[in-house]
Amino acid sequence: MLALFCLISLAAPLTYAWRPSQPRLHFQHSELVRSGRLMSLSVPAGDLNSLLPGEDGRRLYIGMKDHLLSASLDDITQTPRKIYWPASPDRIQNCIMAGKTLQTDCANFLRVLELYNQTHLYACGTGAFNPRCAFIPTNLFLRAEEQMLQYEDTESGKGKCPYDPHQRTATAIIDGELYAGISSDFLSHDTAFIRSLGERHVIRTEQYDTTWLQGAEFVHVAAMSESDNEEDDKVYVFFTERAQEAEGAAGKVLYSRVARVCKNDIGGQRSLVHKWSTFQKARIVCSVPGPDGIQTHFDKLQDIFIQRGKDKKNPLIYGLFTTTSNVLNGSAVCVYRMQDIIRAFKGNFLHREGQQYKWTEYTGRVPYPRPGTCPSSTYGGFKSTREYPDEVIFFSRTHLLMQEVVHPLGGHPFLIRVGVPYKLTRLLVDRVEAVDGQYDVLFIGTDSGLVLKAIHLPKASGQNQEITLEQLQVFKNKSPITAMTLSKKKQWLFAGSAEGVVQLGLFHCDLYGQACAECCLARDPYCTWDGHSCSPYMPTARRRNIRQVNDDGNPLNQCVRQGAGLQVDAEEKTQVVALGNSTYLECLPKSHHATVTWFKDIGENSLEQHKVRSGEQLVVIDRGILIPRAELNHGGIYHCQLEEHGFRWTAVTVRLIVWSPAPHPTLVSSQPWYQDVMALINHGKLERHCKEFSQRHNNKESGNHKHNKQDRKRADRHRHRGGGEKEKGRGRKNRSRMQSSAQRLPRSA
């Protein structure tokens, strides 16, 4: 009943504006390699966790088990430079004795990889449950193709890197300091948000206090400017944790959160010493509103991408979420405005009170300066958090949670995937300057080695429509994508999995077709019609660039306005089939958004056509027409017409010739006719259609046979009426022989 309830509550809202869209184009791994759009680099060590582009040095840094690699940003297939960084043998032995596994636990799994400055990387690994970190000069890779990092060249990674490689980590280097969301102890009981590495003292969240953090899984860390005064700048961390305030199951329900601290926070003077004194957190929600206010929640945050525009203080935050329910397997992408997050932190606080110690809104007096405020000339003129009054520090320690919840733009997800054989794992967004404006193009990795390319289009009704342009199988063995990054300068996407690293072109305009209408129908912001072909859009070029991305526009009108040709050349085929044999007329549109309709010319020289429909003599399916037994009247000219976005064109024209050979002995097949056809076209749905057709045909022949037997009985009675016993017996014997012959008739046919 619970499963049925969840599915029904989700089904209603998925029937309108934000229903999942089918990817327009599907590309298999072999097609991408053959077209030159995909290149790959195998990395046998596995456990690839980090991809970091160094645009200035044109290098891609790859963090994985026991190795740090430097590959070419231009061509990933070139042999990478390697630094071998294993855990010390003593630590490996201690790790094994503690009951851990050699292959999956007791090695140096790199979990932190950041650009410290233009000349150095900062990297950390788990070190067989003894985390170690190191400053690595980028020119170190130039000394040799493979070299080893010695233990004495590293430093302690406690408070910077987790002990357990299976714990999620989020880090960022901001103004030379490392902000890290990690599990900071051997048993992974203490999840913490810690600042280290700079000249200031290490500062962190309160230890082993579940009101601060409880089983947090950190996803992303980023700095944000809230005003023109740098003293007000804050650092935000996004994570998922077990919620204390959830009713009925405290500490068991997962909530996604956003928390923030001031960059200039140095802790309190007498309380919260070397602890965050400005730490606050709020819930972020990604859910589908259902009937009667029922919400279907995607409650586990998997990835965050912050898209910064001209307004640096109000970026868009794209969040990727999945469900935690075993009943409903789904993923979603929600979009948030920074101003909505800031408003939540300026709202009311939650606290526990009453005999049952429940979470309720705090309605008492809030001390000054308001907890969570950064010490600056903007608010009160305090020089540091150590100057804050004791009541402010005490309030901050006990009132960490905000009452207001952060909801996504539009109140619902931007993209949903439910009932598909994969979950979304990683998210990137590229802001593209197109002919008719800016568009955010999403690249989404999955746990089956797919990359989805999607855009969202504003509609006149005020709703936003998501369109998935492409589904790309970038990993041959469908390994889960564990890391992704973009090189905007080079226009490449890099994705990592257990199979290695792949380099994928963001677009391939030539694949959309050779006509203006086909280019416009693709609605790819990277591409445009230049008057001759579908080509990449160059914002600085002065030429006739047309393409209609907006969903309300008609690409046909756009091409007419620019004087471009409207015709789309149809593929012409001729097929010959022997009378009585089966044949299949195939039409495979590149676009999965196109609908297929078949027409047939009424006569050889006639311009009139009639629509082909399924009947007793043929079956129309989504990929073509199946004719089980060709008759002479099946011959003629067939047209496969496609329609997409209101535009119709003929994709394939087939001239079918039915050939009547000289009579010859019939060969009896050992299997039904449709299985021969299936061996040729290999279509999943076709066999079911053929079985139904064959059953109807056999039933019809059986019915005809019954009528024939009745006619013969009446003829015999009339012929032998009044005859002797001998004649009657011979009549019965003949009838019996006729029945036996008739029973064998369908088999010989």
C-alpha positions in Angstrom: 0.0 0.0 0.0 2.9 2.4 0.8 4.4 1.8 -2.7 1.0 2.4 -4.4 0.5 5.6 -2.4 3.9 7.0 -3.3 3.5 6.2 -7.0 0.0 7.6 -7.2 1.0 10.8 -5.4 3.9 11.3 -7.8 1.9 10.3 -10.9 -0.4 13.3 -10.8 2.1 16.1 -11.0 4.2 14.3 -13.5 1.4 14.5 -16.0 2.0 18.2 -16.8 4.7 20.8 -17.1 7.6 19.0 -15.5 7.0 15.5 -16.8 10.3 13.7 -17.6 11.3 14.2 -21.2 12.7 11.5 -23.5 16.2 12.4 -24.7 16.0 13.6 -28.3 19.1 11.8 -29.5 20.7 8.7 -28.3 24.4 8.0 -28.9 26.1 4.7 -28.1 29.8 4.5 -27.0 30.9 3.1 -30.4 29.1 6.0 -32.3 30.8 8.6 -30.2 34.3 7.1 -30.7 33.7 6.7 -34.4 32.6 10.3 -34.8 35.7 11.6 -32.9 33.6 13.2 -30.2 34.8 10.9 -27.4 38.4 10.0 -26.3 39.3 7.9 -23.4 42.2 7.1 -21.0 42.3 3.9 -19.1 43.5 4.0 -15.5 43.9 0.5 -14.0 44.3 1.8 -10.4 40.6 2.6 -10.2 38.7 4.5 -7.5 38.9 7.7 -9.4 37.5 10.5 -7.2 38.8 13.9 -8.3 39.2 15.7 -11.7 40.8 19.2 -11.5 41.5 21.2 -14.7 44.5 23.5 -14.7 43.5 25.8 -17.6 46.7 27.9 -17.5 49.0 24.9 -17.8 46.6 23.0 -20.1 46.7 20.0 -17.7 44.0 17.8 -16.1 44.9 16.5 -12.6 43.4 13.2 -11.7 43.1 12.0 -8.0 42.7 8.3 -7.5 44.0 5.3 -5.4 47.7 5.6 -4.7 48.3 7.9 -7.7 48.1 11.5 -8.8 48.0 11.9 -12.6 48.7 14.9 -14.9 47.1 14.4 -18.3 46.8 16.7 -21.3 43.8 19.0 -21.4 43.9 18.9 -25.2 44.2 15.1 -25.7 43.4 12.8 -22.9 44.8 9.8 -24.8 48.4 11.1 -24.5 50.4 9.2 -21.9 49.8 11.0 -18.5 52.6 11.9 -16.0 52.2 10.0 -12.7 53.1 10.5 -9.1 53.0 7.3 -7.1 51.9 8.1 -3.6 51.2 4.9 -1.5 50.5 4.6 2.2 53.4 3.5 4.3 53.8 -0.2 4.8 53.5 0.1 8.6 50.2 1.9 8.3 48.9 -0.7 5.8 49.7 -3.5 8.2 48.0 -1.7 11.1 45.0 -1.1 9.0 44.7 -4.8 8.1 45.1 -5.8 11.7 42.3 -3.4 12.6 40.0 -5.5 10.5 40.0 -3.4 7.3 40.3 -4.7 3.7 43.5 -4.2 1.8 42.0 -3.4 -1.6 39.1 -1.1 -0.5 40.4 0.4 2.8 44.1 0.0 3.4 45.6 2.2 0.7 46.0 5.9 0.0 42.8 7.0 -1.5 43.1 10.6 -2.7 40.1 12.6 -1.4 41.3 16.2 -1.5 42.7 17.8 -4.6 42.7 21.6 -4.9 44.7 24.3 -6.7 46.5 26.1 -4.0 48.0 28.8 -6.3 49.4 29.0 -9.9 52.4 26.8 -9.1 51.2 24.3 -6.4 48.4 21.7 -5.8 47.2 20.7 -2.4 46.3 17.1 -2.1 45.3 14.7 0.7 44.8 10.9 0.9 43.4 8.6 3.5 46.8 6.9 3.9 45.4 3.5 5.1 43.4 5.2 7.8 46.2 7.7 8.6 45.4 10.8 6.4 48.4 12.6 4.9 48.5 15.8 2.8 51.2 17.5 0.6 51.9 20.6 -1.3 52.8 19.4 -4.8 54.6 21.7 -7.3 52.9 21.4 -10.7 56.3 21.3 -12.4 57.1 18.1 -10.5 55.3 16.2 -13.2 57.7 17.5 -15.8 60.8 15.8 -14.2 59.8 12.2 -15.2 56.9 10.3 -16.5 56.5 8.4 -13.2 58.0 9.2 -9.8 57.2 8.5 -6.1 56.2 10.9 -3.3 58.1 10.1 -0.2 56.4 10.0 3.3 58.7 12.7 4.6 57.4 15.1 1.9 53.9 14.9 3.4 52.2 16.3 6.5 49.4 15.2 8.8 46.0 15.3 7.2 43.9 15.1 10.4 41.1 17.6 10.2 41.6 18.0 6.4 40.9 14.5 5.0 38.8 11.6 6.2 40.2 8.4 7.6 37.6 6.2 5.8 37.7 6.4 2.0 34.0 5.6 1.8 33.0 8.9 3.6 32.0 11.8 1.3 34.2 14.9 1.5 33.7 18.5 0.4 36.6 20.9 0.3 37.6 24.3 -1.0 40.7 26.5 -0.7 39.6 30.1 0.0 42.2 32.9 0.5 44.8 30.3 1.2 42.8 28.4 3.8 41.3 24.9 3.5 37.6 24.6 4.4 36.7 20.9 4.7 33.5 19.0 5.5 34.8 15.6 6.6 34.4 12.8 9.1 37.3 13.6 11.3 37.9 10.5 13.4 38.8 6.8 12.9 35.3 5.5 13.4 33.6 8.2 11.3 31.4 9.2 14.3 32.5 12.9 14.3 31.4 14.7 11.2 32.8 18.3 11.2 33.2 21.4 9.2 36.8 22.6 9.7 39.0 25.5 8.6 42.7 24.9 8.6 46.0 25.5 6.7 46.2 29.2 7.1 48.0 31.4 9.7 44.9 31.5 11.9 44.1 28.8 14.5 42.1 25.8 13.3 38.4 26.3 13.9 35.6 23.7 13.6 32.0 22.8 14.6 31.3 21.5 18.1 32.5 17.9 18.5 30.1 15.0 19.1 27.1 17.4 19.4 24.2 16.1 17.2 22.4 19.5 17.2 25.3 20.8 15.1 25.9 17.9 12.7 24.6 14.3 12.8 26.0 11.8 10.3 26.6 14.5 7.7 27.6 13.7 4.2 29.2 16.8 2.7 28.7 17.7 -1.0 30.0 21.2 -1.8 31.8 24.2 -0.2 31.8 27.7 -1.8 32.5 31.3 -0.8 29.8 33.9 -1.4 29.7 37.7 -1.2 26.7 39.2 0.5 27.5 42.9 0.2 30.2 45.2 -1.1 32.0 45.0 2.2 34.4 42.0 2.1 34.0 41.7 5.9 30.5 40.3 5.3 31.7 37.5 3.1 30.6 34.0 4.1 31.4 30.4 3.3 28.5 28.0 2.5 28.6 24.2 2.8 25.9 21.9 1.4 25.3 18.5 2.9 22.8 15.8 3.9 22.3 14.7 7.5 20.0 12.9 9.8 17.4 15.4 11.0 16.8 16.0 14.7 13.6 18.0 14.1 11.9 15.4 11.9 8.7 14.3 13.7 8.2 10.7 14.7 11.7 9.5 13.7 14.3 11.9 15.1 17.8 11.1 13.9 16.6 8.7 11.2 15.1 10.9 8.5 17.5 12.5 6.0 17.3 16.2 5.3 19.4 18.2 2.8 21.0 21.3 4.3 22.8 24.5 3.6 25.0 25.9 6.3 27.1 29.0 6.5 29.9 30.7 8.5 31.6 34.0 8.3 35.1 34.0 6.7 36.4 36.2 9.5 34.9 34.0 12.3 37.6 33.1 14.9 35.4 31.7 17.6 34.3 33.1 21.0 36.3 34.5 23.9 35.0 32.4 26.8 32.6 30.0 25.0 32.9 28.4 21.6 36.7 28.8 21.8 38.2 27.7 18.5 34.6 26.8 17.4 32.4 28.5 14.9 30.4 31.2 16.5 28.4 32.1 13.4 27.5 28.6 12.2 23.8 28.3 11.1 21.9 25.8 9.0 18.7 25.6 7.0 16.8 22.9 5.2 16.7 22.9 1.4 13.8 21.0 -0.2 13.5 19.4 -3.6 10.1 17.8 -3.9 7.1 17.3 -6.2 3.9 18.9 -5.0 1.1 16.5 -5.1 -2.7 16.6 -4.6 -3.9 17.6 -1.2 -0.5 19.0 -0.3 1.3 15.7 -0.4 5.0 16.1 -1.2 7.2 13.5 -2.8 10.7 14.3 -1.6 14.1 13.8 -3.3 15.8 14.0 0.1 19.4 13.1 -0.5 21.7 15.7 -2.0 24.3 14.3 -4.4 25.9 17.3 -6.1 25.8 21.1 -6.3 26.8 23.5 -9.1 26.9 27.3 -8.5 26.3 29.3 -11.7 27.6 32.8 -11.2 26.4 35.5 -13.6 26.8 39.3 -13.8 25.2 39.7 -10.4 27.9 38.1 -8.2 25.8 38.3 -5.1 22.9 36.3 -6.5 24.1 33.2 -8.4 21.8 30.3 -9.3 22.4 27.1 -7.3 21.7 23.9 -9.1 21.2 20.9 -6.8 21.1 17.2 -7.8 19.0 15.0 -5.4 18.0 11.3 -5.2 15.4 9.5 -3.3 16.3 7.3 -0.3 13.1 5.2 -0.5 13.3 1.6 -1.7 9.9 2.0 -3.1 10.5 5.0 -5.4 13.8 5.1 -7.3 14.3 8.5 -8.7 16.5 11.6 -9.2 15.8 15.3 -9.6 17.5 18.6 -10.3 16.2 21.7 -8.4 17.3 25.3 -8.9 17.6 27.8 -6.1 18.3 31.6 -5.9 20.9 32.8 -3.5 18.6 35.5 -2.3 16.1 32.9 -1.2 18.8 31.1 0.8 19.8 34.4 2.5 16.2 35.2 3.3 16.0 31.9 5.2 19.0 32.8 7.3 17.4 36.2 8.1 14.2 34.5 9.3 13.2 33.0 12.7 15.1 30.3 14.6 14.0 26.9 15.8 14.6 25.6 19.3 13.5 22.9 21.7 11.2 23.6 24.5 8.3 22.1 26.6 7.9 18.9 28.5 8.3 16.8 25.4 11.3 18.8 24.2 9.9 19.4 20.7 11.3 21.7 18.1 9.3 24.9 17.8 9.7 28.4 16.6 11.7 30.7 18.9 9.6 33.7 19.8 11.8 35.3 22.4 14.2 38.2 22.2 17.1 37.8 19.8 20.3 39.4 21.1 22.3 42.0 19.3 24.2 41.7 17.0 22.0 39.1 15.5 23.6 35.7 15.7 25.2 34.7 12.4 26.2 38.3 11.6 29.8 38.8 10.6 31.9 41.3 12.6 32.3 44.3 10.4 31.7 48.0 10.1 28.3 47.2 8.5 26.8 45.8 11.7 27.8 47.3 15.0 31.5 47.9 14.3 32.8 44.8 16.0 36.3 43.9 15.0 36.1 40.2 15.7 33.7 37.5 16.9 35.7 37.4 20.2 34.2 40.9 21.0 30.7 39.6 20.8 28.6 39.7 24.0 28.4 36.3 25.9 24.6 36.2 25.3 25.2 36.3 21.5 27.7 33.4 21.7 25.5 31.4 23.9 22.4 32.0 21.6 24.5 30.9 18.6 25.5 27.7 20.3 21.9 26.7 21.1 20.0 28.1 18.1 21.7 26.7 15.0 18.6 25.8 13.0 16.5 28.2 11.0 12.7 27.8 10.7 12.3 28.8 7.1 12.8 26.2 4.4 14.5 27.0 1.1 12.3 26.0 -1.8 13.3 25.7 -5.5 12.4 28.1 -8.2 8.8 27.5 -9.3 8.2 25.3 -6.3 9.1 22.1 -8.1 12.1 20.3 -9.7 13.5 21.5 -13.0 14.3 18.0 -14.1 13.0 14.6 -12.9 14.0 11.0 -13.7 11.7 8.4 -12.2 11.3 4.8 -13.4 14.5 4.8 -15.4 17.3 2.2 -15.0 19.8 4.7 -13.6 20.3 7.4 -11.0 21.9 10.8 -11.5 25.2 11.2 -9.8 27.1 14.4 -11.0 26.1 17.8 -12.3 27.7 20.5 -14.4 26.2 23.6 -15.9 27.6 25.6 -18.8 26.2 29.1 -19.6 26.1 29.4 -23.3 25.9 32.7 -25.4 23.5 31.7 -28.1 22.0 33.6 -31.1 18.8 34.5 -29.1 20.3 34.9 -25.6 21.9 33.0 -22.8 21.1 29.5 -21.9 22.2 27.2 -19.1 23.1 23.8 -20.5 23.2 20.9 -18.0 25.5 17.9 -18.3 24.4 15.2 -15.9 26.3 12.0 -15.1 24.6 8.8 -14.1 25.5 5.6 -12.3 25.3 3.7 -15.6 28.0 5.6 -17.5 25.6 7.9 -19.3 25.8 11.7 -19.7 22.6 13.6 -20.2 22.6 17.0 -21.9 19.6 19.2 -21.1 18.4 22.8 -21.3 15.4 24.5 -19.9 13.1 26.8 -22.0 10.8 29.5 -20.6 7.3 29.2 -21.9 4.6 31.8 -22.4 2.5 30.2 -19.6 5.2 31.1 -17.1 6.2 27.4 -16.6 9.7 26.2 -17.5 10.1 23.2 -19.8 13.1 20.9 -19.6 14.4 19.4 -22.8 16.9 16.6 -22.8 18.9 17.1 -26.0 21.2 14.1 -25.9 21.8 10.8 -24.1 25.5 9.8 -24.4 27.0 6.5 -23.4 30.5 7.7 -22.5 31.6 4.5 -20.7 31.5 1.3 -22.6 30.9 -0.9 -19.6 28.4 1.4 -18.0 30.5 2.2 -14.9 29.0 4.8 -12.5 30.4 8.3 -13.1 32.2 9.5 -9.9 33.7 12.8 -11.1 33.0 15.4 -13.8 34.5 18.7 -14.8 34.4 21.2 -17.6 37.1 23.0 -19.6 35.3 26.1 -20.9 38.3 27.3 -22.9 38.7 24.0 -24.7 35.0 23.1 -24.9 35.5 19.7 -23.4 33.8 17.7 -20.7 35.8 15.3 -18.6 34.2 12.4 -16.7 35.8 9.8 -14.5 34.7 6.3 -13.4 36.4 3.0 -12.5 37.0 2.5 -16.2 39.1 5.6 -16.5 38.7 9.2 -17.8 36.8 10.2 -20.9 37.0 13.5 -22.9 33.7 14.4 -24.5 33.0 17.3 -26.9 30.2 19.5 -25.7 28.5 19.5 -29.1 28.7 18.0 -32.6 26.5 20.2 -34.8 27.1 18.1 -38.0 25.1 15.3 -36.6 21.9 17.2 -36.6 21.4 17.1 -40.4 22.1 19.0 -43.6 19.0 21.2 -43.7 18.1 24.4 -41.9 15.0 22.9 -40.3 16.9 20.0 -38.9 19.5 22.3 -37.3 16.8 24.5 -35.8 14.8 21.5 -34.5 17.8 20.4 -32.6 17.5 23.5 -30.3 21.1 23.2 -29.3 22.4 26.5 -28.0 25.9 25.7 -29.2 24.8 25.3 -32.9 23.3 27.5 -35.6 22.6 27.5 -39.3 25.2 29.6 -41.1 23.5 29.5 -44.5 25.2 26.3 -45.7 25.4 23.9 -42.8 24.7 23.4 -39.1 27.8 24.7 -37.4 29.0 26.0 -34.0 27.8 29.5 -33.1 30.6 32.1 -32.8 29.3 35.1 -30.9 31.9 37.5 -32.5 31.3 36.4 -36.1 29.2 38.7 -38.2 27.2 36.3 -40.3 23.6 35.2 -40.8 23.1 33.1 -37.7 19.7 31.7 -37.0 18.4 29.0 -34.7 15.3 28.9 -32.6 15.8 27.6 -29.1 12.7 29.1 -27.5 9.9 26.5 -27.4 7.2 28.9 -28.5 9.0 29.6 -31.9 8.6 27.7 -35.1 11.9 26.7 -36.7 10.1 26.7 -40.1 9.3 30.4 -39.8 12.9 31.2 -38.8 14.3 29.5 -41.9 11.8 31.3 -44.1 12.6 34.6 -42.6 16.3 34.1 -43.4 15.6 32.8 -46.9 17.0 29.4 -46.1 15.7 26.3 -47.9 12.9 24.3 -46.2 13.3 21.0 -48.0 14.8 18.0 -46.2 16.1 15.4 -48.6 14.4 12.0 -48.2 16.3 8.7 -48.3 15.0 6.6 -51.3 15.0 2.8 -51.2 13.8 0.0 -53.4 12.8 -3.4 -51.8 11.8 -6.6 -53.7 9.9 -9.3 -52.0 8.6 -12.6 -53.4 4.8 -13.2 -53.3 3.8 -14.8 -50.0 7.0 -14.0 -48.2 7.4 -11.5 -45.4 9.1 -8.1 -45.5 9.8 -5.1 -43.3 9.8 -1.4 -44.3 12.1 0.4 -41.8 12.1 4.0 -40.8 14.5 5.1 -38.0 14.3 8.8 -37.2 17.3 10.2 -35.4 15.1 12.2 -33.1 13.1 10.4 -30.4 10.9 13.5 -30.2 9.6 12.9 -33.7 6.4 11.0 -34.4 6.2 8.7 -37.4 3.3 8.4 -39.9 3.3 6.1 -43.0 1.5 7.0 -46.3 1.2 5.1 -49.5 0.6 6.4 -53.1 -2.8 5.4 -54.3 -1.6 4.7 -57.8 1.7 4.6 -59.7 1.4 8.1 -61.2 -1.1 9.5 -58.7 -0.3 12.3 -56.4 -2.9 11.2 -53.9 -1.9 9.2 -50.8 -3.6 7.4 -48.0 -2.5 6.7 -44.5 -1.2 3.2 -43.8 -2.9 1.6 -40.8 -2.5 -1.7 -39.1 -4.8 -4.4 -40.3 -5.0 -8.2 -41.0 -2.4 -7.9 -43.8 0.2 -5.7 -42.2 1.3 -4.2 -38.9 2.5 -0.6 -38.4 4.8 -0.3 -35.4 7.0 2.5 -34.1 10.0 1.7 -36.4 8.3 0.6 -39.6 5.8 -1.6 -41.4 5.7 -5.4 -41.1 4.1 -7.4 -44.0 3.9 -11.0 -42.9 2.7 -12.4 -46.3 3.2 -10.1 -49.3 0.3 -9.8 -51.7 0.4 -8.1 -55.1 -1.7 -5.2 -53.7 1.1 -4.5 -51.2 3.4 -3.2 -54.0 3.7 0.5 -54.4 5.5 3.6 -53.0 5.5 4.2 -49.2 6.5 7.4 -47.5 7.7 7.7 -43.9 6.7 11.1 -42.7 8.1 12.6 -39.5 6.6 15.4 -37.4 8.4 17.3 -34.6 7.6 20.6 -33.1 4.8 21.2 -35.7 7.2 20.6 -38.7 6.6 17.7 -41.1 8.9 16.2 -43.6 9.5 12.9 -45.4 12.5 11.0 -44.1 12.3 7.8 -46.2 10.6 6.8 -49.4 10.3 3.0 -50.2 9.3 1.5 -53.5 8.1 -2.0 -52.7 8.0 -4.5 -55.6 6.1 -7.8 -55.1 7.6 -10.4 -57.3 5.5 -13.4 -58.4 7.9 -16.3 -59.1 7.1 -19.5 -61.1 5.3 -22.2 -59.1 7.6 -24.5 -57.2 7.3 -27.0 -54.3 6.6 -25.2 -51.1 9.3 -25.6 -48.4 7.9 -26.2 -45.0 9.6 -24.0 -42.4 10.4 -25.5 -39.0 9.6 -22.2 -37.2 6.9 -19.5 -37.5 7.5 -17.0 -40.3 7.9 -14.0 -38.0 10.9 -15.5 -36.3 12.8 -15.3 -39.6 11.9 -11.6 -39.8 12.9 -11.1 -36.1 16.4 -12.5 -36.9 16.9 -9.8 -39.5 15.5 -6.7 -37.7 16.0 -7.7 -34.0 13.2 -5.5 -32.6 11.9 -6.0 -29.1 8.2 -5.2 -29.6 7.9 -6.8 -33.0 7.7 -10.5 -31.9 4.6 -9.7 -29.8 2.9 -8.0 -32.7 3.8 -11.0 -35.0 2.5 -13.6 -32.5 -0.9 -11.7 -32.3 -1.1 -11.4 -36.0 -0.2 -15.1 -36.6 -2.9 -16.1 -34.0 -5.5 -14.0 -35.7 -4.6 -15.5 -39.1 -4.7 -19.1 -37.8 -8.1 -18.5 -36.1 -9.4 -17.1 -39.4 -8.2 -20.2 -41.4 -9.7 -22.4 -38.7 -13.0 -20.6 -39.1 -12.9 -20.9 -42.9 -12.1 -24.6 -42.5 -15.2 -25.1 -40.4 -17.4 -23.5 -43.0 -15.8 -25.8 -45.7 -16.6 -28.9 -43.7 -20.2 -27.9 -43.2 -20.6 -27.3 -47.0 -19.1 -30.7 -47.8 -21.5 -32.4 -45.3 -24.6 -30.8 -47.0 -23.2 -31.8 -50.4 -22.7 -35.4 -49.4 -26.2 -35.7 -47.9 -27.7 -34.4 -51.1 -25.5 -36.6 -53.3 -26.1 -39.9 -51.4 -29.7 -39.3 -50.3 -31.5 -42.7 -50.4 -28.3 -44.7 -51.1 -27.4 -48.1 -49.6 -25.2 -48.9 -46.6 -22.2 -49.3 -48.8 -22.5 -45.9 -50.2 -23.0 -44.4 -46.8 -19.9 -46.1 -45.4 -17.8 -44.8 -48.3 -19.2 -41.3 -47.7 -18.1 -41.5 -44.0 -14.7 -42.8 -45.0 -14.2 -40.0 -47.5 -15.3 -37.4 -45.0 -12.9 -38.7 -42.4 -10.0 -38.5 -45.0 -11.0 -35.0 -45.9 -11.0 -33.9 -42.2 -7.6 -35.4 -41.7 -6.3 -33.6 -44.8 -7.8 -30.3 -43.6 -6.2 -30.6 -40.2 -2.8 -30.8 -41.9 -3.6 -27.9 -44.2 -2.4 -25.0 -41.9 0.9 -26.8 -41.3 1.7 -27.2 -45.0 0.5 -23.6 -45.7 
